Amino acid sequence: EMYFVLRGKLTVSVSGKIVHELKDGDFFGEIVLIYQTPRTATITALTVCVVLIFSKQGFQGVIQKYPALREEIVHLAKERLNAFVLKDIVKKVPLFQGAADE
């Protein structure tokens, strides 16, 4: 499933560390649908939220109908993987432990 935040504030955590905040108009869950991977982050509501939920089938239907939207979502998913997830994985590699965050 993919979630669109209609109203509210949420945090995104990777390995227990808050890496991003979501607000009205943002979305999450796209990485699972695009890359068919396990969830990469934990989302926690900071306020009462209203979200729109797309099932995998609903998501596929929307991106087939709106290719420009698909491109935007895929682009953001790649950015998020690079910024949050891969950075966290690299920190776990012994060679890079103790390296400064950038």
N, C-alpha and C positions, 0 to 999 in steps of 0.2 A: 504494500500500500504506500501511497504518496500523500502527503498532507500539505494543504495550503492554509496559511494562517490568515483568517479573515479579520480576527481581532484578538489582541493579547500580546504578551511578551513571554518568551521562552528562552532557556539557555541550551546550548549544545556543548556536551562534555565528551571528551575522548580520554579514556583511561583515567577517569575521575577529575580531569582538569577542564574547567570551562574554557572553550576556545572561541565561542561566538555567541551572539545574542540574536534571536529572531523576533520580528515584530510584524505588524499588519502588512500583508502583501508578500511576505516571504514564504518559502516552502521547504520541506525536508522529506526524506525517504526516497529521493530520486536515485541515489547510488545503488540501492538494492534492486530497483526495477531495471536500471540501465545495465548494470554490470552483473546482475544475478549473484550477488555476494551476501554474506551475512551482514547484519546491521553493523555500521562502523562507529556509531555515536549513540549517546543517550540524550534524549530531549526531556527537559524538565520545565513545567509551566511555572512562571513567576507570578502570573495573574490569571484570572478566569479567562479562558480562551474559547474562541469559536473557530473551528477548523473544518475545512472541506476535505473529505477523504476520497481519494481515487483508488479503486481496486486496480490490480495489474491489468485487467481487461479494459477498464475505463481509461487508464493511462495510455494503453496501446492505441485505443480508438482516437483519443484526442491528438496524440502526436502524429498519427497517420493523416488526420484531417488538417493539422496545422504544422507543417514541417519547420517553419521558422521558430515556433515555440519549442519544438524538439531540439533544434540547434542550440537555443539559449539554455535549455535545461541540461543538455549534454555538456556544454561549455562550462557551466557553473559546477556540475558534478566533478569534472576534471579538476577545476580549480580547488574545490573542497578537498578532494582526495590528496592533491599535492600539498595544500596548505596545512591540513589538520591530520590526516591519517598517515600519510607517508612520513611526515615529520616525526610522528609518534613512534612509528616502526623503526626508523633510523636510530632514534634515541636508545632503543633496546639492543642494538648491535654493539657488542663490547668495544669495538674499535672507536665508536663515536660517543661512548658514555663519558660524561663530563664536558662535552663540547657545549659551547655557549649557544643559547637560543637566539635565532635571528628572525 
